[in-house]
Amino acid sequence: MLHSFKSNEPDFVVIPKIELHQRLTELHSNGTLHIYLCSTESDSCWETRGLRDDMLELEEGVRKNPLRDFTQYLNAKGWAALSEKLTA
């Protein structure tokens, strides 16, 4: 669950733990896994740990690192994927 700065409602990221672990391990190879997920006004979700000046690029949609892009797991998209798994 993410605190939303764009509305009074929280955002949710629903991702399989194996995929989350794989992505974070590739992004942050130092062995310590910290998660800094950020949702944007354009309904995208990014892992922002280690970024500093690039935050403006994220908001503008310029940065396209697939390991940092968690948009497919944000809110309804993530819940839909979970629902499909549970009903299969």
NORDA-V253901 format. One record per backbone hydrogen bond with DSSP energy under -1.0 kcal/mol. CO is the residue of the C=O (numbers start at 1). NH is the residue of the N-H. E is the energy in kcal/mol with one decimal. If there is no record, write none. Layout:
co=CO nh=NH e=E
co=CO nh=NH e=E
This chain:
co=2 nh=11 e=-2.4
co=11 nh=2 e=-3.6
co=12 nh=75 e=-3.7
co=16 nh=20 e=-2.4
co=17 nh=21 e=-2.5
co=18 nh=22 e=-2.4
co=19 nh=23 e=-2.7
co=20 nh=24 e=-2.4
co=21 nh=25 e=-2.3
co=22 nh=26 e=-2.0
co=23 nh=27 e=-2.6
co=24 nh=28 e=-2.8
co=36 nh=48 e=-3.5
co=38 nh=46 e=-2.5
co=40 nh=43 e=-1.6
co=44 nh=40 e=-2.4
co=45 nh=70 e=-3.0
co=46 nh=38 e=-2.5
co=48 nh=51 e=-2.1
co=52 nh=55 e=-1.0
co=54 nh=58 e=-2.0
co=55 nh=59 e=-2.2
co=56 nh=60 e=-1.9
co=57 nh=62 e=-2.4
co=58 nh=61 e=-1.4
co=65 nh=68 e=-1.2
co=65 nh=69 e=-1.0
co=68 nh=47 e=-1.9
co=70 nh=73 e=-1.9
co=71 nh=74 e=-1.9
co=73 nh=14 e=-2.6
co=74 nh=77 e=-1.5
co=75 nh=79 e=-2.4
co=76 nh=80 e=-2.4
co=77 nh=81 e=-1.8
co=78 nh=82 e=-2.0
co=79 nh=83 e=-2.6
co=80 nh=84 e=-2.3
co=81 nh=85 e=-1.8
co=82 nh=86 e=-2.3
co=83 nh=87 e=-1.8
